[in-house]
């Protein structure tokens, strides 16, 4: 009789272990999914923003997080001096306040347009070559 009670207790403990393992596995999968869907892309974006802020140079046109647009006059370790407006008011801001580097964005846009134009030209040349062969 005691032997059967022992077997029943062992069987229920095994079922509890399986359910506990499946619960732990589910939690690990959920945290892994959260990491790859939320945390990792956010860290990539922060790294890209930090690189943009560090690569700001004198002469670049920037936009601050407050919406102020100006041209960089002086670059220091953790701050910048920018000129704004027609009367060239100067403002000192910190690097973390830079939202966008408009000069870099314009260069990137020009490079994309040049690549697109080159690809279009290549397609036209292939098209003309195919017409001549026919």
C-alpha positions as CSV (number, residue, x, y, z in Angstrom):
1,X,0.0,0.0,0.0
2,X,2.8,2.4,0.9
3,X,4.5,1.5,-2.3
4,X,1.5,2.7,-4.4
5,X,1.4,6.0,-2.5
6,X,5.1,6.5,-3.2
7,X,4.5,5.8,-7.0
8,X,1.6,8.3,-7.1
9,X,3.7,11.0,-5.3
10,X,6.6,10.4,-7.7
11,X,4.3,10.6,-10.8
12,X,2.8,13.9,-9.6
13,X,6.3,15.4,-8.9
14,X,7.4,14.4,-12.4
15,X,4.4,16.2,-13.9
16,X,5.1,19.3,-11.8
17,X,8.8,19.3,-13.0
18,X,7.7,19.1,-16.6
19,X,5.2,22.0,-16.2
20,X,7.9,24.0,-14.3
21,X,10.5,23.3,-17.1
22,X,8.0,24.3,-19.8
23,X,7.1,27.5,-17.9
24,X,10.8,28.4,-17.5
25,X,11.4,27.6,-21.2
26,X,8.5,29.8,-22.2
27,X,9.8,32.7,-20.1
28,X,13.3,32.4,-21.7
29,X,11.8,32.4,-25.2
30,X,9.7,35.5,-24.4
31,X,12.6,37.4,-23.0
32,X,14.7,36.4,-26.0
33,X,12.0,37.6,-28.3
34,X,11.7,40.9,-26.4
35,X,15.4,41.4,-26.7
36,X,15.5,40.9,-30.5
37,X,12.4,42.8,-31.2
38,X,12.7,45.8,-28.8
39,X,16.0,46.2,-27.0
40,X,18.5,45.4,-29.8
41,X,17.0,47.7,-32.4
42,X,16.9,50.5,-29.8
43,X,20.5,50.1,-29.0
44,X,21.5,50.1,-32.7
45,X,19.6,53.4,-33.1
46,X,21.2,54.9,-30.0
47,X,24.7,53.9,-31.3
48,X,23.9,55.5,-34.7
49,X,22.8,58.7,-33.1
50,X,25.9,58.8,-30.9
51,X,28.1,58.4,-33.9
52,X,26.3,61.2,-35.7
53,X,26.8,63.5,-32.7
54,X,30.4,62.6,-32.4
55,X,31.1,63.2,-36.1
56,X,29.6,66.8,-36.1
57,X,32.2,69.2,-37.5
58,X,32.5,73.0,-37.9
59,X,30.3,74.2,-40.8
60,X,27.7,71.5,-40.4
61,X,24.0,72.6,-40.3
62,X,22.3,70.9,-37.3
63,X,18.8,70.8,-35.8
64,X,18.6,70.6,-32.0
65,X,16.0,68.6,-30.0
66,X,14.2,71.9,-29.3
67,X,13.9,72.6,-33.1
68,X,16.6,75.3,-33.4
69,X,18.5,75.2,-36.7
70,X,22.0,76.5,-36.8
71,X,25.5,76.2,-38.3
72,X,28.3,74.9,-36.1
73,X,31.0,77.5,-35.4
74,X,33.0,75.8,-32.6
75,X,33.3,72.2,-31.5
76,X,34.5,71.3,-28.0
77,X,34.6,68.1,-26.2
78,X,31.0,68.0,-24.9
79,X,29.5,71.3,-26.3
80,X,29.1,73.2,-29.5
81,X,28.6,76.9,-30.4
82,X,26.1,77.4,-33.2
83,X,25.0,80.5,-35.2
84,X,21.3,80.9,-35.7
85,X,19.2,83.4,-37.7
86,X,20.1,86.2,-40.1
87,X,21.8,88.3,-37.4
88,X,24.1,85.4,-36.5
89,X,23.1,84.9,-32.8
90,X,25.5,82.5,-31.2
91,X,24.3,79.8,-28.8
92,X,26.2,77.2,-26.8
93,X,24.6,73.8,-26.7
94,X,25.6,70.3,-25.5
95,X,26.3,67.5,-27.9
96,X,23.4,65.4,-26.7
97,X,21.0,68.1,-27.7
98,X,21.7,67.5,-31.5
99,X,18.8,65.8,-33.1
100,X,19.9,65.7,-36.7
101,X,22.9,66.7,-38.8
102,X,21.3,68.3,-41.8
103,X,24.5,68.6,-43.8
104,X,25.2,64.8,-43.4
105,X,21.6,64.1,-44.4
106,X,22.0,66.2,-47.5
107,X,25.2,64.4,-48.5
108,X,23.6,61.0,-47.9
109,X,20.6,62.1,-50.1
110,X,22.9,63.3,-52.8
111,X,24.8,60.0,-52.8
112,X,21.6,58.0,-53.0
113,X,20.4,60.1,-56.0
114,X,23.8,59.7,-57.7
115,X,23.7,55.9,-57.2
116,X,20.1,55.8,-58.5
117,X,21.0,57.9,-61.5
118,X,24.0,55.6,-62.2
119,X,21.8,52.5,-62.0
120,X,19.3,54.1,-64.3
121,X,22.0,55.0,-66.8
122,X,23.3,51.4,-66.7
123,X,19.8,50.0,-67.3
124,X,19.4,52.4,-70.3
125,X,22.8,51.2,-71.7
126,X,21.8,47.6,-71.4
127,X,18.4,48.3,-73.0
128,X,20.1,50.1,-76.0
129,X,22.7,47.3,-76.3
130,X,19.9,44.7,-76.4
131,X,18.0,46.7,-79.1
132,X,21.2,46.9,-81.3
133,X,21.7,43.1,-81.0
134,X,18.2,42.4,-82.2
